[in-house]
Amino acid sequence: MGIVIALAGLAVGSFLNVCIDRLPARQSLLMPRSHCDACKTPLATRDLVPIASYVLLRGRCRHCSTAIPLRIPLVEAGAALAFFAWWWRLGESWQTAIAVAITCLLIVGTVIGIEHRLPLSRTRRTRHGS
Ligand SMILES: [Zn+2]
């Protein structure tokens, strides 16, 4: 059962990466389908397997060899770990579902914050500063 939970976490982690890439740009989460950011080639199903595809491709696009951000497999692994850990701690319950949902939101928010260098607090910076 734990393996199924972790695999579900991988799949959700894959979706979290889509959210991280597209939410700040206000793009649709559903369309277009996943593609290489560099060469725009749509990804084949075999290139969409969480973590495994990254390892098999050695972290590079199949078509243009541009490096795939290490963040992609890290978020997938992190989500899988979160799913497993919460299930391990709370079992099959609504508490687990809520904990997992909150953790996913935190992952998306944290990674977007890091990648866009958002300050944790706005109070230390003035709006009119350079
Ligand atoms: Zn490419």
Backbone and ligand atoms as CSV (ligand in chain L), in Angstrom:
chain,resi,resn,atom,element,x,y,z
A,1,MET,N,N,0.828,-1.208,0.000
A,1,MET,CA,C,0.000,0.000,0.000
A,1,MET,C,C,0.863,1.258,0.000
A,2,GLY,N,N,1.926,1.230,0.780
A,2,GLY,CA,C,2.821,2.384,0.832
A,2,GLY,C,C,3.399,2.722,-0.525
A,3,ILE,N,N,3.672,1.677,-1.323
A,3,ILE,CA,C,4.244,1.911,-2.653
A,3,ILE,C,C,3.228,2.615,-3.545
A,4,VAL,N,N,1.976,2.182,-3.453
A,4,VAL,CA,C,0.919,2.829,-4.245
A,4,VAL,C,C,0.806,4.298,-3.858
A,5,ILE,N,N,0.859,4.564,-2.557
A,5,ILE,CA,C,0.778,5.950,-2.065
A,5,ILE,C,C,1.937,6.783,-2.622
A,6,ALA,N,N,3.149,6.210,-2.573
A,6,ALA,CA,C,4.323,6.945,-3.054
A,6,ALA,C,C,4.221,7.200,-4.557
A,7,LEU,N,N,3.714,6.220,-5.310
A,7,LEU,CA,C,3.555,6.403,-6.757
A,7,LEU,C,C,2.527,7.501,-7.051
A,8,ALA,N,N,1.452,7.523,-6.250
A,8,ALA,CA,C,0.469,8.601,-6.407
A,8,ALA,C,C,1.144,9.940,-6.128
A,9,GLY,N,N,2.028,9.958,-5.128
A,9,GLY,CA,C,2.764,11.176,-4.810
A,9,GLY,C,C,3.641,11.621,-5.967
A,10,LEU,N,N,4.283,10.675,-6.650
A,10,LEU,CA,C,5.108,11.004,-7.817
A,10,LEU,C,C,4.268,11.662,-8.902
A,11,ALA,N,N,3.099,11.069,-9.155
A,11,ALA,CA,C,2.223,11.598,-10.206
A,11,ALA,C,C,1.760,13.006,-9.846
A,12,VAL,N,N,1.384,13.201,-8.588
A,12,VAL,CA,C,0.955,14.533,-8.155
A,12,VAL,C,C,2.133,15.501,-8.210
A,13,GLY,N,N,3.328,15.022,-7.833
A,13,GLY,CA,C,4.516,15.865,-7.898
A,13,GLY,C,C,4.766,16.366,-9.303
A,14,SER,N,N,4.499,15.496,-10.270
A,14,SER,CA,C,4.653,15.875,-11.667
A,14,SER,C,C,3.709,17.039,-12.001
A,15,PHE,N,N,2.492,16.953,-11.482
A,15,PHE,CA,C,1.520,18.029,-11.699
A,15,PHE,C,C,1.931,19.306,-10.958
A,16,LEU,N,N,2.536,19.124,-9.779
A,16,LEU,CA,C,2.992,20.304,-9.028
A,16,LEU,C,C,4.032,21.074,-9.836
A,17,ASN,N,N,4.892,20.339,-10.557
A,17,ASN,CA,C,5.881,21.009,-11.408
A,17,ASN,C,C,5.205,21.860,-12.474
A,18,VAL,N,N,4.117,21.331,-13.018
A,18,VAL,CA,C,3.359,22.101,-14.013
A,18,VAL,C,C,2.826,23.379,-13.363
A,19,CYS,N,N,2.299,23.249,-12.145
A,19,CYS,CA,C,1.785,24.424,-11.427
A,19,CYS,C,C,2.902,25.438,-11.196
A,20,ILE,N,N,4.078,24.945,-10.790
A,20,ILE,CA,C,5.205,25.828,-10.483
A,20,ILE,C,C,5.649,26.574,-11.736
A,21,ASP,N,N,5.627,25.877,-12.876
A,21,ASP,CA,C,6.051,26.507,-14.132
A,21,ASP,C,C,5.021,27.505,-14.636
A,22,ARG,N,N,3.748,27.175,-14.490
A,22,ARG,CA,C,2.727,27.926,-15.223
A,22,ARG,C,C,1.943,28.925,-14.401
A,23,LEU,N,N,1.765,28.680,-13.095
A,23,LEU,CA,C,0.963,29.618,-12.293
A,23,LEU,C,C,1.537,31.031,-12.304
A,24,PRO,N,N,2.886,31.195,-12.092
A,24,PRO,CA,C,3.407,32.574,-12.079
A,24,PRO,C,C,3.221,33.268,-13.422
A,25,ALA,N,N,3.191,32.494,-14.514
A,25,ALA,CA,C,3.034,33.080,-15.850
A,25,ALA,C,C,1.564,33.191,-16.233
A,26,ARG,N,N,0.667,32.810,-15.313
A,26,ARG,CA,C,-0.772,32.830,-15.550
A,26,ARG,C,C,-1.152,32.031,-16.793
A,27,GLN,N,N,-0.470,30.894,-16.984
A,27,GLN,CA,C,-0.803,30.026,-18.114
A,27,GLN,C,C,-1.753,28.922,-17.646
A,28,SER,N,N,-2.456,28.333,-18.604
A,28,SER,CA,C,-3.358,27.223,-18.288
A,28,SER,C,C,-2.578,26.031,-17.759
A,29,LEU,N,N,-3.147,25.339,-16.770
A,29,LEU,CA,C,-2.485,24.158,-16.221
A,29,LEU,C,C,-2.720,22.934,-17.107
A,30,LEU,N,N,-3.675,23.019,-18.022
A,30,LEU,CA,C,-4.044,21.832,-18.787
A,30,LEU,C,C,-3.516,21.868,-20.221
A,31,MET,N,N,-3.487,23.055,-20.822
A,31,MET,CA,C,-3.051,23.176,-22.211
A,31,MET,C,C,-1.957,24.221,-22.314
A,32,PRO,N,N,-0.998,24.120,-23.227
A,32,PRO,CA,C,-0.770,22.939,-24.066
A,32,PRO,C,C,-0.148,21.815,-23.260
A,33,ARG,N,N,0.057,20.678,-23.874
A,33,ARG,CA,C,0.664,19.587,-23.131
A,33,ARG,C,C,2.135,19.898,-22.865
A,34,SER,N,N,2.733,19.139,-21.952
A,34,SER,CA,C,4.094,19.432,-21.512
A,34,SER,C,C,5.075,19.414,-22.670
A,35,HIS,N,N,5.992,20.395,-22.668
A,35,HIS,CA,C,6.973,20.497,-23.727
A,35,HIS,C,C,8.289,20.967,-23.134
A,36,CYS,N,N,9.354,20.797,-23.943
A,36,CYS,CA,C,10.660,21.308,-23.544
A,36,CYS,C,C,10.610,22.837,-23.613
A,37,ASP,N,N,11.079,23.508,-22.562
A,37,ASP,CA,C,11.041,24.975,-22.558
A,37,ASP,C,C,11.986,25.559,-23.596
A,38,ALA,N,N,13.043,24.830,-23.928
A,38,ALA,CA,C,14.051,25.357,-24.853
A,38,ALA,C,C,13.629,25.179,-26.308
A,39,CYS,N,N,13.302,23.940,-26.711
A,39,CYS,CA,C,13.039,23.682,-28.132
A,39,CYS,C,C,11.546,23.556,-28.435
A,40,LYS,N,N,10.704,23.624,-27.388
A,40,LYS,CA,C,9.243,23.603,-27.538
A,40,LYS,C,C,8.696,22.267,-28.052
A,41,THR,N,N,9.539,21.251,-28.167
A,41,THR,CA,C,9.052,19.947,-28.618
A,41,THR,C,C,8.143,19.339,-27.546
A,42,PRO,N,N,6.913,18.945,-27.914
A,42,PRO,CA,C,6.048,18.289,-26.927
A,42,PRO,C,C,6.698,16.998,-26.424
A,43,LEU,N,N,6.516,16.716,-25.140
A,43,LEU,CA,C,7.151,15.544,-24.560
A,43,LEU,C,C,6.308,14.300,-24.827
A,44,ALA,N,N,6.991,13.221,-25.235
A,44,ALA,CA,C,6.310,11.948,-25.423
A,44,ALA,C,C,5.985,11.355,-24.056
A,45,THR,N,N,5.029,10.431,-24.061
A,45,THR,CA,C,4.608,9.817,-22.803
A,45,THR,C,C,5.792,9.210,-22.055
A,46,ARG,N,N,6.713,8.597,-22.803
A,46,ARG,CA,C,7.864,7.952,-22.148
A,46,ARG,C,C,8.786,8.980,-21.485
A,47,ASP,N,N,8.651,10.247,-21.876
A,47,ASP,CA,C,9.481,11.285,-21.259
A,47,ASP,C,C,8.781,11.958,-20.089
A,48,LEU,N,N,7.590,11.464,-19.754
A,48,LEU,CA,C,6.800,12.096,-18.700
A,48,LEU,C,C,6.745,11.252,-17.425
A,49,VAL,N,N,7.476,10.134,-17.398
A,49,VAL,CA,C,7.455,9.278,-16.218
A,49,VAL,C,C,8.267,9.958,-15.116
A,50,PRO,N,N,7.631,10.247,-13.959
A,50,PRO,CA,C,8.355,10.968,-12.909
A,50,PRO,C,C,9.672,10.290,-12.533
A,51,ILE,N,N,10.704,11.063,-12.348
A,51,ILE,CA,C,12.049,10.666,-11.934
A,51,ILE,C,C,12.702,9.719,-12.947
A,52,ALA,N,N,12.019,8.634,-13.330
A,52,ALA,CA,C,12.620,7.654,-14.235
A,52,ALA,C,C,13.043,8.303,-15.556
A,53,SER,N,N,12.172,9.153,-16.116
A,53,SER,CA,C,12.514,9.806,-17.377
A,53,SER,C,C,13.735,10.699,-17.208
A,54,TYR,N,N,13.766,11.420,-16.088
A,54,TYR,CA,C,14.895,12.326,-15.835
A,54,TYR,C,C,16.200,11.530,-15.774
A,55,VAL,N,N,16.157,10.398,-15.076
A,55,VAL,CA,C,17.367,9.577,-14.928
A,55,VAL,C,C,17.761,8.983,-16.272
A,56,LEU,N,N,16.789,8.438,-17.019
A,56,LEU,CA,C,17.090,7.800,-18.303
A,56,LEU,C,C,17.646,8.800,-19.308
A,57,LEU,N,N,17.142,10.033,-19.265
A,57,LEU,CA,C,17.600,11.063,-20.196
A,57,LEU,C,C,18.825,11.798,-19.652
A,58,ARG,N,N,19.297,11.363,-18.483
A,58,ARG,CA,C,20.423,12.014,-17.804
A,58,ARG,C,C,20.193,13.516,-17.656
A,59,GLY,N,N,18.933,13.878,-17.362
A,59,GLY,CA,C,18.635,15.277,-17.074
A,59,GLY,C,C,18.681,16.189,-18.277
A,60,ARG,N,N,18.564,15.618,-19.491
A,60,ARG,CA,C,18.614,16.478,-20.677
A,60,ARG,C,C,17.452,16.179,-21.613
A,61,CYS,N,N,17.019,17.213,-22.354
A,61,CYS,CA,C,15.950,17.053,-23.328
A,61,CYS,C,C,16.372,16.042,-24.397
A,62,ARG,N,N,15.454,15.151,-24.758
A,62,ARG,CA,C,15.741,14.130,-25.763
A,62,ARG,C,C,16.071,14.756,-27.121
A,63,HIS,N,N,15.495,15.919,-27.385
A,63,HIS,CA,C,15.630,16.512,-28.719
A,63,HIS,C,C,16.776,17.506,-28.808
A,64,CYS,N,N,16.860,18.434,-27.865
A,64,CYS,CA,C,17.852,19.507,-27.997
A,64,CYS,C,C,18.954,19.417,-26.940
A,65,SER,N,N,18.865,18.435,-26.035
A,65,SER,CA,C,19.898,18.213,-25.025
A,65,SER,C,C,20.046,19.341,-24.009
A,66,THR,N,N,19.091,20.270,-24.002
A,66,THR,CA,C,19.121,21.300,-22.965
A,66,THR,C,C,18.868,20.655,-21.599
A,67,ALA,N,N,19.584,21.121,-20.601
A,67,ALA,CA,C,19.446,20.548,-19.262
A,67,ALA,C,C,18.036,20.771,-18.721
A,68,ILE,N,N,17.469,19.717,-18.140
A,68,ILE,CA,C,16.177,19.817,-17.457
A,68,ILE,C,C,16.482,20.231,-16.017
A,69,PRO,N,N,15.745,21.222,-15.477
A,69,PRO,CA,C,16.054,21.659,-14.108
A,69,PRO,C,C,15.999,20.494,-13.121
A,70,LEU,N,N,16.976,20.446,-12.219
A,70,LEU,CA,C,17.003,19.402,-11.188
A,70,LEU,C,C,15.760,19.504,-10.300
A,71,ARG,N,N,15.143,20.686,-10.300
A,71,ARG,CA,C,13.934,20.884,-9.498
A,71,ARG,C,C,12.821,19.899,-9.874
A,72,ILE,N,N,12.768,19.509,-11.174
A,72,ILE,CA,C,11.689,18.624,-11.624
A,72,ILE,C,C,11.676,17.308,-10.835
A,73,PRO,N,N,12.763,16.524,-10.861
A,73,PRO,CA,C,12.738,15.275,-10.085
A,73,PRO,C,C,12.713,15.516,-8.580
A,74,LEU,N,N,13.279,16.625,-8.114
A,74,LEU,CA,C,13.277,16.898,-6.666
A,74,LEU,C,C,11.859,17.113,-6.156
A,75,VAL,N,N,11.053,17.874,-6.901
A,75,VAL,CA,C,9.666,18.107,-6.486
A,75,VAL,C,C,8.881,16.797,-6.543
A,76,GLU,N,N,9.137,16.001,-7.590
A,76,GLU,CA,C,8.441,14.710,-7.700
A,76,GLU,C,C,8.781,13.814,-6.514
A,77,ALA,N,N,10.081,13.746,-6.196
A,77,ALA,CA,C,10.501,12.916,-5.063
A,77,ALA,C,C,9.961,13.477,-3.752
A,78,GLY,N,N,9.963,14.806,-3.627
A,78,GLY,CA,C,9.466,15.432,-2.406
A,78,GLY,C,C,7.991,15.144,-2.182
A,79,ALA,N,N,7.210,15.214,-3.262
A,79,ALA,CA,C,5.777,14.930,-3.141
A,79,ALA,C,C,5.551,13.460,-2.775
A,80,ALA,N,N,6.321,12.571,-3.398
A,80,ALA,CA,C,6.190,11.138,-3.085
A,80,ALA,C,C,6.515,10.896,-1.614
A,81,LEU,N,N,7.576,11.548,-1.144
A,81,LEU,CA,C,7.978,11.397,0.259
A,81,LEU,C,C,6.897,11.935,1.191
A,82,ALA,N,N,6.320,13.100,0.829
A,82,ALA,CA,C,5.279,13.703,1.661
A,82,ALA,C,C,4.051,12.795,1.724
A,83,PHE,N,N,3.640,12.285,0.556
A,83,PHE,CA,C,2.495,11.363,0.539
A,83,PHE,C,C,2.756,10.177,1.459
A,84,PHE,N,N,3.945,9.568,1.290
A,84,PHE,CA,C,4.261,8.367,2.071
A,84,PHE,C,C,4.329,8.690,3.557
A,85,ALA,N,N,5.007,9.794,3.888
A,85,ALA,CA,C,5.212,10.130,5.299
A,85,ALA,C,C,3.884,10.405,6.001
A,86,TRP,N,N,3.001,11.162,5.332
A,86,TRP,CA,C,1.712,11.463,5.966
A,86,TRP,C,C,0.878,10.200,6.088
A,87,TRP,N,N,0.893,9.354,5.070
A,87,TRP,CA,C,0.147,8.094,5.153
A,87,TRP,C,C,0.708,7.225,6.273
A,88,TRP,N,N,2.019,7.190,6.386
A,88,TRP,CA,C,2.690,6.395,7.428
A,88,TRP,C,C,2.265,6.881,8.813
A,89,ARG,N,N,2.149,8.210,8.969
A,89,ARG,CA,C,1.863,8.815,10.257
A,89,ARG,C,C,0.374,8.752,10.588
A,90,LEU,N,N,-0.481,8.997,9.604
A,90,LEU,CA,C,-1.910,9.178,9.890
A,90,LEU,C,C,-2.804,8.093,9.303
A,91,GLY,N,N,-2.219,7.204,8.485
A,91,GLY,CA,C,-3.026,6.136,7.904
A,91,GLY,C,C,-3.977,6.653,6.842
A,92,GLU,N,N,-4.915,5.775,6.452
A,92,GLU,CA,C,-5.886,6.176,5.437
A,92,GLU,C,C,-7.015,6.936,6.117
A,93,SER,N,N,-6.938,8.238,6.050
A,93,SER,CA,C,-7.912,9.059,6.775
A,93,SER,C,C,-8.074,10.396,6.076
A,94,TRP,N,N,-9.094,11.129,6.472
A,94,TRP,CA,C,-9.281,12.449,5.888
A,94,TRP,C,C,-8.187,13.395,6.361
A,95,GLN,N,N,-7.607,13.117,7.563
A,95,GLN,CA,C,-6.504,13.955,8.027
A,95,GLN,C,C,-5.315,13.848,7.071
A,96,THR,N,N,-5.077,12.633,6.575
A,96,THR,CA,C,-3.979,12.443,5.628
A,96,THR,C,C,-4.227,13.250,4.362
A,97,ALA,N,N,-5.471,13.197,3.876
A,97,ALA,CA,C,-5.799,13.923,2.649
A,97,ALA,C,C,-5.558,15.417,2.823
A,98,ILE,N,N,-5.966,15.951,3.970
A,98,ILE,CA,C,-5.788,17.391,4.214
A,98,ILE,C,C,-4.303,17.735,4.368
A,99,ALA,N,N,-3.581,16.891,5.123
A,99,ALA,CA,C,-2.150,17.146,5.331
A,99,ALA,C,C,-1.409,17.123,4.000
A,100,VAL,N,N,-1.755,16.150,3.144
A,100,VAL,CA,C,-1.109,16.032,1.835
A,100,VAL,C,C,-1.423,17.267,0.988
A,101,ALA,N,N,-2.681,17.707,1.017
A,101,ALA,CA,C,-3.073,18.867,0.207
A,101,ALA,C,C,-2.318,20.116,0.661
A,102,ILE,N,N,-2.218,20.311,1.975
A,102,ILE,CA,C,-1.503,21.486,2.487
A,102,ILE,C,C,-0.022,21.404,2.119
A,103,THR,N,N,0.555,20.210,2.241
A,103,THR,CA,C,1.969,20.050,1.901
A,103,THR,C,C,2.208,20.378,0.434
A,104,CYS,N,N,1.297,19.929,-0.434
A,104,CYS,CA,C,1.441,20.235,-1.862
A,104,CYS,C,C,1.406,21.746,-2.106
A,105,LEU,N,N,0.481,22.437,-1.437
A,105,LEU,CA,C,0.405,23.890,-1.589
A,105,LEU,C,C,1.698,24.545,-1.122
A,106,LEU,N,N,2.247,24.030,-0.007
A,106,LEU,CA,C,3.490,24.601,0.519
A,106,LEU,C,C,4.644,24.369,-0.448
A,107,ILE,N,N,4.694,23.175,-1.046
A,107,ILE,CA,C,5.769,22.881,-2.005
A,107,ILE,C,C,5.687,23.865,-3.176
A,108,VAL,N,N,4.475,24.004,-3.741
A,108,VAL,CA,C,4.306,24.896,-4.900
A,108,VAL,C,C,4.672,26.329,-4.515
A,109,GLY,N,N,4.147,26.790,-3.382
A,109,GLY,CA,C,4.415,28.159,-2.954
A,109,GLY,C,C,5.886,28.402,-2.670
A,110,THR,N,N,6.526,27.437,-2.011
A,110,THR,CA,C,7.940,27.590,-1.654
A,110,THR,C,C,8.823,27.626,-2.886
A,111,VAL,N,N,8.595,26.691,-3.811
A,111,VAL,CA,C,9.461,26.622,-4.992
A,111,VAL,C,C,9.259,27.846,-5.883
A,112,ILE,N,N,8.005,28.281,-6.038
A,112,ILE,CA,C,7.774,29.498,-6.829
A,112,ILE,C,C,8.488,30.681,-6.159
A,113,GLY,N,N,8.394,30.745,-4.825
A,113,GLY,CA,C,9.051,31.824,-4.100
A,113,GLY,C,C,10.553,31.820,-4.305
A,114,ILE,N,N,11.158,30.631,-4.249
A,114,ILE,CA,C,12.611,30.518,-4.430
A,114,ILE,C,C,12.988,30.900,-5.862
A,115,GLU,N,N,12.273,30.341,-6.837
A,115,GLU,CA,C,12.665,30.564,-8.233
A,115,GLU,C,C,12.447,32.001,-8.676
A,116,HIS,N,N,11.483,32.661,-8.067
A,116,HIS,CA,C,11.228,34.053,-8.450
A,116,HIS,C,C,11.801,35.030,-7.431
A,117,ARG,N,N,12.562,34.473,-6.464
A,117,ARG,CA,C,13.251,35.290,-5.454
A,117,ARG,C,C,12.305,36.249,-4.760
A,118,LEU,N,N,11.152,35.737,-4.365
A,118,LEU,CA,C,10.201,36.585,-3.653
A,118,LEU,C,C,10.660,36.718,-2.209
A,119,PRO,N,N,10.615,37.926,-1.663
A,119,PRO,CA,C,10.996,38.098,-0.260
A,119,PRO,C,C,9.942,37.484,0.648
A,120,LEU,N,N,10.378,36.926,1.790
A,120,LEU,CA,C,9.427,36.345,2.728
A,120,LEU,C,C,8.553,37.432,3.330
A,121,SER,N,N,9.131,38.577,3.547
A,121,SER,CA,C,8.385,39.690,4.110
A,121,SER,C,C,8.636,40.928,3.269
A,122,ARG,N,N,7.569,41.674,3.040
A,122,ARG,CA,C,7.731,42.877,2.241
A,122,ARG,C,C,8.103,44.078,3.100
A,123,THR,N,N,8.019,43.906,4.411
A,123,THR,CA,C,8.173,45.074,5.291
A,123,THR,C,C,9.599,45.614,5.274
A,124,ARG,N,N,10.583,44.781,4.934
A,124,ARG,CA,C,11.957,45.265,4.980
A,124,ARG,C,C,12.334,46.027,3.711
A,125,ARG,N,N,11.490,45.943,2.709
A,125,ARG,CA,C,11.812,46.640,1.476
A,125,ARG,C,C,10.808,47.740,1.246
A,126,THR,N,N,11.262,48.840,0.742
A,126,THR,CA,C,10.326,49.912,0.438
A,126,THR,C,C,9.897,49.781,-1.014
A,127,ARG,N,N,8.672,50.148,-1.265
A,127,ARG,CA,C,8.164,50.041,-2.628
A,127,ARG,C,C,8.893,50.969,-3.584
A,128,HIS,N,N,9.433,52.051,-3.028
A,128,HIS,CA,C,10.050,53.039,-3.905
A,128,HIS,C,C,11.558,52.900,-3.966
A,129,GLY,N,N,12.071,51.870,-3.290
A,129,GLY,CA,C,13.516,51.653,-3.327
A,129,GLY,C,C,13.953,51.240,-4.719
A,130,SER,N,N,15.265,51.312,-4.957
A,130,SER,CA,C,15.762,51.013,-6.302
A,130,SER,C,C,15.856,49.525,-6.505
L,1,ZN,ZN,ZN,14.399,20.514,-25.947
